[in-house]
């Protein structure tokens, strides 16, 4: 038995001194492998007397089991320390900055147009578009601007060179010609919104030669100023995201509507800061009115059968008011700092479910 | 137009206060822009009397004044030449803010003598231009009383008139509208004829050809002799000053006053400078006239003048002439009151660049009845202020019939206005506005508009008149009926533009908005076969051509950013480019550009400058976002489908479906960048949204059935050697075509050119994914596909498998 005990002690010492998994495997093979020492002793059992064989076999099995357990335990310990060592070697400075990625943004003009469309879509409005270069008929005559009327001059029109027949095209001075085109093409009832670029020959602190408007038009058999008021009141509250927003409809004049109105919303001006909402002051926000019968007739719609209302608003103006953008001219400067400051993330999609703005 | 409250009350008998009047004006369409109250600024200023004025010991021009406010007497150093004992003026005391400068007055020493206040001039108080001396008040005002009271200051109402409101050009018209809104009653005005005592030596000569007689249908004149062109009385000067006009002399001031009071322009000529009869005629081409504003104008033959026998004496309805104008020496005047064609006056004023109150009235359309009435009112006022006697009137032409007769259905008030009003109320409003309802018993009324409502043409105008006086606030709000099922507001095309915007923002490009126009020199660099669309009247010479491409403005934007030390720029815009000057000759384009570093220097990423494949990726991302199957896109290679000239010829391309070019991309040509004075490299792209095939509307939103293969896919790598000039895309297409069922994907993972392959060749390595659908692939099947791939590549592009 001394021999067995000696083997046991030797093997236990080998296991505990194995420095790594490879050395430990060498110990395992030396003990339990095909040519291992315990295996060799097992083979010798065949030549023994049955009684001796039984006793020696039992003792060997005990030893074998013990060594296997110790090997497993040592293996687990070595594995653990090996992972610990690996993890220790793999430590990084997590405070380092991540790999760069650039986020693109949307311009306030396109975002604002989407917000407005989102408000009017449930009311059954469809978006219509028209050309930037227009003819005199669609931009003026059909909209009831008589030739030489002072209102025509007020539009500061950009013209293209005259043609052989002395007519000349122009850059549309408003989005109203889209009304005419839609009425010419489509049978009523009509509910459209027409956003787009518009142009006037004027450039100063509050005017740019190009700007954006959104035109709204409703044509139906039964439609009146009460509907117009409700439509506008709902719009301004939804757009400015206010439960209460006073509105004021003032009689005004546009050649293409009659009766005409300008709409003011409530605001307060304190210490040079403008705040939209109930307050002591009024702020003009848009123009509107019942479509002039001459416009309906010029567009091929019978003014005795159909009526309608129209409204028009400046995209930059309402964007400036809502988002506190102070200077109109900066909209067209493409200054990256400005775009990052006032732009909208690609995922900022205005919806009625998720809200118009964050 | 501006007027004061007391002026308004000359015409309107009312108890309403300023705020009610102001609110009502806005509510009935005469928008009050501002109520200026000069009293507020002078609240602390008082009347003071100069008790004594003595010479300043150290300054010849200064006086030492003892000034009394009734309570206190203070010492004031004053430089005004009119400072003298007994004068009552306006005293500013330390702490008061001088309106003209905005400075707070302090006690100070002037040339060693203490001054405890300041006697003010009119200009210092913003009450006129007079700065020759201090204000002299009437001697009966009491020292110590409020200066604002003593100066009879009152609020000035400034109304922004819409171009249609010809009737409200005068204070009387405003009063009439307020009376219609039941804010008071309109006072009568005396327009009765002033009895003439002699015959005017000057007669009216209507020198217009018959065809043009409508340019001045009515001309009324009168000589008034024995006048004294004195200084106007204080009340008249105060009113003119209050509304921002400068009093000149009584005759001039009276015509200015009536222009504002009644919206009736008049002109007074000095008869001593006229010869022969006076009247309207067309100017002769090149005729010159020295106008009252000191400028000489050269007229054209479509302009109207008032002429005597020697020549033009006034530009009719626009401005009088200097030589025949009234001066201090004038003792006899010829008063002219006429009616002119609005369009002629507007065109003349615009062509000569003259802005005047007369033009403003005439081009909008003056009340034809006021020609006669205005002459009488003015005559009466001249005689009252300047003395003298009037001749009988001399008249040319007649007042035209103006004032439409309109068929009016009162039911339209409810139809268009949405408000229920009874017939009596409607009729009363119309009557208060001066309309005559000639018959009102049926559903259709006959209504005659008054002469001052030249803007009224039809029924809709009457609807507006009634509604505005009744009040827009009284219109009940009624929700617009909504559709039962809401549908998308955007068309497919519009939706795709929106998706492209968000897709490009997702690529890291920022959206911008640039002008639709640019400089001709920039447009030239992006010229196509179409000729440039030039503006006739550009806002400036560097914005004179409609853009033929979105790129030049984006490149300029990159240049501006670089100048602000931001050289890594990635921008895009979705907007039109212009191909012709007719409506519709424009395409919707998503254009973008990148400049500078795509990846900046970073501890864990290698820095990289933008290249053509960034632009290609952007274009592909935009196309893929709107449903284009990008693997079907080809690189355009024909003459018509190749990239345009503004790109680098070796680093640019197009993305096509057959002959249809959906996008162009590339590195910008160095000479184009040089021409625009912007540093490169810059890469860009343009995606033509209008050319993208319409999405196919299938049966509905349902997708096809999901049927994943249950068999193991296999990947095999290949490397081919092919000629350097063969597009790799052609090879990939050949590989895909080798077995359209089994080959599920082809990924290119290496392109090698160098000393390990022979000159003029490149090695291209691909990974091909085989996805069986029926059974696991056998070795033989894999071998078969592989040899078909090799054969296809050899056949299509002459590529050899590298072993």
Interface residues (C-beta under 8 A of the other chain):
Chain A: X96 X97 X99 X100 X101 X102 X103 X104 X105 X106 X107 X109 X110 X114 X117 X120 X121 X122 X123 X124 X125 X126 X127 X129 X130 X131 X132 X133 X134 X135 X138 X148 X149 X150 X151 X153 X154 X158 X159 X160 X161 X162 X168 X169 X171 X193 X197 X199 X201 X202 X203 X209 X210 X218 X223 X224 X225 X226 X227 X229 X230 X231 X233 X234 X248 X249 X250 X251 X252 X253 X258 X259 X260 X261 X262 X290 X292 X293 X307 X331 X332 X333 X334 X335 X336 X337 X339 X340 X343 X345 X346 X349
Chain B: X26 X27 X28 X29 X31 X162 X163 X164 X165 X343 X346 X347 X350 X363 X364 X414 X415 X416 X417 X418 X419 X458 X459 X460 X461 X463 X464 X467 X468 X472 X473 X475 X476 X477 X478 X479 X480 X482 X483 X486 X487 X488 X489 X490 X491 X494 X498 X501 X502 X503 X504 X505 X506 X507 X508 X509 X510 X511 X512 X513 X514 X515 X516 X517 X533 X534 X535 X536 X537 X538 X539 X540 X543 X546 X554 X557 X560 X561 X564 X566 X569 X570 X571 X572 X574 X575 X576 X578 X581 X582 X583 X584 X585 X586 X599 X600 X602 X603 X604 X605
